[in-house]
Every structure is written in structure tokens, then in C-alpha cells.
Amino acid sequence: MRMRVDVAVAAAVAAICAIVLSGRTGATQHGGGPLDWAACVLLPAPLIWRRRAPVLVLWGSALLLVLLGPARIESPAGLFVPLAALHAVARYRPARFVWPGVAAVVLPGWLNRLDEAFPWTAFAAVTAITVAAALIGINQRTRHAYLTALEDRARRLELDRDREARLAVAEERTRIARDMHDIVAHNLAVMVALADGAAATVPADPGRAADVMRQASATGRQALDDMRRLVGLLRRGTVGPPRRSPVAPQPGLDDLDALVDGVRAAGVRVALIRDGTPGPWGPGAGLVVYRIVQEALTNTLKHAGPDAAAEVRLRFGERSAELTIVDDGAGRAAGTPDAADRHGLTGMRERAAFYGGAVEAGPRDGAGWQVRTRLSFESPVLA
């Protein structure tokens, strides 16, 4: 495509030279010799390579004009071709090639007429036209570089936006996966413990067993509601608007008592101890504290069973919170965490890392398990 354009430019310059020479011949009856007409065809031919080798084309045409100087050719190609080559140098090459090119266009005409009274007016006009052609080429090159930079910046910004959007989606899905694990693991552990308790209570106290089963049913319904909310978040953005349904707020510090009551109902003896007053940290901090406590108690239910005893100690400062959750393992030594437990521990560590915390989890001396972390809220979110 570029070669066809360059051939068209060379042909256009040749045609313009022929038209100008034809008009001059008709008006003055001289200046239209065979050499002049040949120059109209031959001199523009190198312009075919003006884009690939503009400097070579310019200096080659200038040298050819110097060599043809004694022949006194009057073809307009002697001016138009160097001007077109100079424009190509200014358009496609750095500025250091341009100003020597201006001299290459202007000097041949001067050198060929040193033996005559020099026409300074014509020299000034040719120089002005030459400089104008160079400036036009430089302006086009600068503008093209500017537009290219703008397009490149726009592409980078678009790629950055796409990358940030993908990262945001991945982060949101990771957060939802953590919530789903916490909800499913905790509620299933509570339901299993309640069902086992009800089965063991039926022969001695059917009424008590019925109450326990109702608690298990309520826990299951709550788990289903939470799952519907999370699945709705995962499906958001698919075809069609999401179906609106009541969504429960995320749990926080005020929901810890209900969480502990649910675990107690499953049989675990849980002591909740608070020391200090929480600061105005915002709902995100409360959710992190809630989920860490929930995961720790879920592991107690899964591994120690309903006969265990646990203690949840929360120590609040103005801009920090210390969490300690320990259990006695129902008198048994803690085992090695399985894959699901490691996933839960990873979720706790990721949540704590949001607030500069590191989770320490492992077996206690003798029996049981312990979880400790300290969260730092250096920039609390005011309510």
C-alpha cells in the first residue's frame, strides 16, 4: 500500500512538472527542450523510495542537479523534486538531517549561476519555499509522533482498566469463596452437632430433641439464605438484571453473641470474654473479627466435638483488636489439619492481612487448639 502511494506521489510530481513546463513553453516559446522534458520524467522517479531512503533520494537529486548544471536545464523538476525529497526527510527522519537538506536544495541553483549576476530575489524566494517545506514536514512528523503517543497511552489505559477489572473480579470472587466456606462449614458443623445431639436426646427427652431439631432447621434456613445471597453475587453481571430479594447485612461485632449461642446450642461450652471497647473501625473490621471467630469455633465443633469447651477472648483498643480462641479438644490432642481446614486457615490469614494482622494457629500443649491474631486499624473509618 505504501509503495503504491509513493509511486502515485512520484507520478503526480512528474505530471505537475510537465504541466508547468508546458505552460512556460506556450508563453515564452523556450525552455521546453528534450532535456527539460526528460528531466520531468526521470528526476521524480527516485521519489518512489522517498519514504524508505529519503536522505539518499534528497542528496542524490541534489548531486544530479549539480552535475547537470552546465546543461542549463530549465525543467521545474529541478525545484519540485528536491522540495518533495526534503519534505520526506523532514517527515520521516530526525531534525539533524533536515537543515543540511535545506542547503542541498538551495545551493545547486546558486552554484550553477556563479558566472552570472546573481538573482538575490529569486534566491530568497526559493530559500523561503524550501524552509517552509522543511517546517511542514517537521510539523507533520511531530504531530504524528504526538498522535501515536496518545493512541499508545489510550491503549495502555484500556489495558490497565481491563486488568484492574479482572483483578477486582478475582478479588471479589475470592472474598465470596471465603464467605461461602465460612458459612457452609460453620452451619453444617452446627447442624451436624445439633442432629447428633437430638438423636442422642430422643429416648430420654423427646421434647428437648424436637427443640434441638428446630434449631438445626433454623440454622439450615439461615445457611440457605446466605448461600442465595452469595450465589446472587456470583451471578451478577450475567444476561438480564438480577432478581431482587431481601439481602441480610454482613455480620459484625454485634452478631458475636448470636454466633456463640449457636455453637453453645450445638453442645460446645463457649465463654465469650470482651476487654475494652471497640473503636469506630467500620463494618469491614467487624466482619473480619466475626469470620475469624466463626472459623475457629467451627474447627472446634468439627474436631473436638460437642463435648469440648472453648474460650473466645477479645481485647479491644482504640486502633487495635487482639483475638484469642482456644479449646480443650475434649481432652484429646489436636491432629493435623486436613485440606478443608487449611483452606479455612488461609481464609483467616487473608482476612487478618487486610488489617496488618498475622494469624497464629496450632495445637496447645497437652490437648486442644488455639488461634491468636492482632489486628491494627491505623486509619479507622468513622461511622
Long-range contacts (C-beta under 8 A, 24 or more apart in sequence): 2-51, 3-48, 6-47, 6-48, 6-49, 6-50, 6-51, 7-48, 9-47, 9-50, 9-84, 10-44, 10-45, 10-46, 10-47, 10-48, 10-50, 11-44, 13-44, 13-47, 13-77, 13-80, 13-81, 13-84, 14-40, 14-41, 14-44, 14-45, 14-77, 16-76, 16-80, 17-43, 17-44, 17-75, 17-76, 17-77, 17-80, 17-81, 20-76, 21-74, 21-75, 21-76, 24-74, 24-76, 31-74, 33-73, 33-74, 35-68, 35-71, 35-73, 35-75, 36-73, 36-74, 36-75, 37-75, 39-68, 39-73, 39-75, 39-77, 39-78, 40-75, 40-76, 40-77, 43-75, 43-77, 43-78, 43-81, 44-77, 44-80, 44-81, 44-84, 46-81, 46-85, 47-81, 47-84, 47-85, 47-88, 50-84, 50-85, 50-88, 51-88, 51-92, 54-85, 54-88, 54-89, 54-91, 54-92, 54-93, 55-89, 55-93, 55-97, 55-101, 57-85, 57-88, 58-82, 58-85, 58-86, 58-88, 58-89, 58-101, 58-104, 58-105, 59-101, 59-104, 61-85, 62-104, 62-105, 62-107, 62-108, 65-108, 65-109, 65-112, 66-108, 66-111, 66-112, 69-108, 69-111, 69-112, 70-112, 72-112, 78-108, 78-109, 79-109, 79-126, 82-108, 82-130, 83-129, 83-130, 83-133, 86-130, 86-133, 86-134, 86-137, 87-133, 87-134, 87-136, 87-137, 88-137, 89-134, 89-137, 90-133, 90-134, 90-135, 90-136, 90-137, 90-138, 90-140, 90-141, 91-137, 91-138, 91-140, 91-141, 92-141, 95-138, 98-134, 98-137, 98-138, 99-134, 101-134, 102-127, 102-130, 102-131, 102-134, 105-130, 106-130, 172-233, 173-234, 174-350, 176-230, 176-233, 176-234, 178-291, 178-347, 178-350, 178-351, 179-226, 179-230, 179-291, 180-227, 180-230, 181-343, 181-344, 181-347, 182-291, 182-294, 182-295, 182-298, 182-344, 182-347, 183-223, 183-226, 183-227, 183-230, 184-223, 184-227, 185-295, 185-298, 185-302, 185-340, 185-344, 186-294, 186-295, 186-297, 186-298, 187-219, 187-220, 187-222, 187-223, 187-226, 188-223, 189-266, 189-298, 189-301, 189-302, 190-216, 190-219, 190-262, 190-263, 190-265, 190-266, 190-301, 191-216, 191-219, 191-220, 191-223, 192-301, 193-266, 193-267, 193-268, 193-301, 193-305, 193-306, 194-219, 194-265, 194-266, 196-306, 197-266, 197-267, 197-306, 212-265, 215-262, 215-265, 219-262, 249-283, 250-283, 250-287, 251-286, 251-287, 251-290, 252-283, 252-286, 252-287, 252-289, 252-290, 253-278, 253-286, 253-289, 253-290, 254-286, 255-290, 256-289, 256-290, 256-293, 256-312, 256-314, 259-290, 259-293, 259-294, 259-297, 260-297, 260-312, 263-297, 263-300, 263-301, 263-310, 266-301, 266-306, 267-305, 267-306, 267-307, 268-297, 268-300, 268-301, 268-304, 268-306, 268-308, 268-309, 268-310, 268-327, 269-308, 269-309, 269-310, 270-297, 270-309, 270-310, 270-311, 270-312, 271-309, 271-310, 271-311, 271-312, 272-312, 272-314, 273-311, 273-312, 273-313, 273-314, 274-314, 274-316, 275-313, 275-314, 275-315, 275-316, 276-315, 276-316, 276-317, 277-316, 278-316, 278-321, 279-316, 279-317, 279-318, 279-319, 279-377, 279-380, 280-380, 280-381, 280-382, 280-383, 281-377, 281-380, 281-381, 282-380, 282-381, 282-382, 282-383, 284-354, 284-381, 285-321, 285-355, 285-375, 285-377, 285-381, 288-351, 288-352, 288-354, 288-355, 288-375, 289-314, 289-321, 289-323, 289-375, 291-347, 291-348, 291-351, 292-323, 292-325, 292-348, 292-351, 292-352, 292-359, 292-371, 292-373, 293-323, 293-325, 295-344, 295-345, 295-347, 295-348, 296-325, 296-348, 296-361, 296-371, 297-325, 298-344, 299-341, 299-344, 299-369, 300-325, 300-327, 300-369, 302-341, 303-329, 303-334, 303-335, 303-341, 303-369, 304-328, 304-329, 304-330, 304-332, 304-368, 304-369, 305-330, 308-368, 319-376, 319-377, 319-378, 319-380, 320-374, 320-375, 320-376, 320-377, 321-374, 321-375, 321-377, 322-372, 322-373, 322-374, 322-375, 323-371, 323-372, 323-373, 323-374, 323-375, 324-370, 324-371, 324-372, 325-370, 325-371, 325-372, 326-364, 326-368, 326-369, 326-370, 326-371, 327-368, 327-369, 327-370, 328-367, 328-368, 329-364, 329-367, 329-368, 329-369, 330-367, 331-367, 332-367, 333-363, 333-366, 333-367, 334-362, 334-363, 334-364, 334-367, 334-368, 334-369, 348-373
